[in-house]
Amino acid sequence: MIARIWRGAVRAEDADAYAAYVQRTGIEGYQRTPGNRGAWLLRRVEAERAEIVTLSFWESRAPTSTGPSSTRMMISSSSSAT
């Protein structure tokens, strides 16, 4: 089994919108991908900064090796990340 972690940070006031964006464009896609064994979005707000973490589990490396880079989560330029 493979565990994959991705982290991002935004201003605290953008946390709700960014978490919803990552849920919609990341977690939901992970959950529909064959080989996925679970996917979670975690977040923590401290002072002016919010950390967003995704944690996903996979049967093998194959489903996590697609796209331009298997080490980066692609975020569109319309996201509110700073």
Long-range contacts (C-beta under 8 A, 24 or more apart in sequence): 1-37, 1-57, 1-58, 1-59, 2-57, 2-58, 2-59, 2-60, 2-61, 2-64, 3-55, 3-56, 3-57, 3-58, 4-54, 4-55, 4-56, 4-57, 4-58, 4-64, 5-53, 5-54, 5-55, 6-53, 6-54, 6-73, 7-51, 7-52, 7-53, 8-51, 8-52, 8-53, 8-73, 8-75, 8-81, 9-49, 9-50, 9-51, 9-52, 9-81, 10-49, 10-50, 10-52, 10-80, 10-81, 10-82, 11-48, 11-49, 11-50, 11-82, 12-45, 12-47, 12-48, 12-49, 12-50, 14-50, 14-80, 14-81, 14-82, 15-43, 15-45, 15-50, 15-52, 17-80, 18-50, 18-52, 18-79, 18-80, 18-81, 19-43, 19-50, 19-52, 21-79, 21-80, 22-52, 22-54, 25-75, 25-76, 26-54, 26-73, 27-54, 27-56, 30-54, 30-56, 33-63, 34-63, 35-59, 35-60, 35-62, 35-63, 36-63
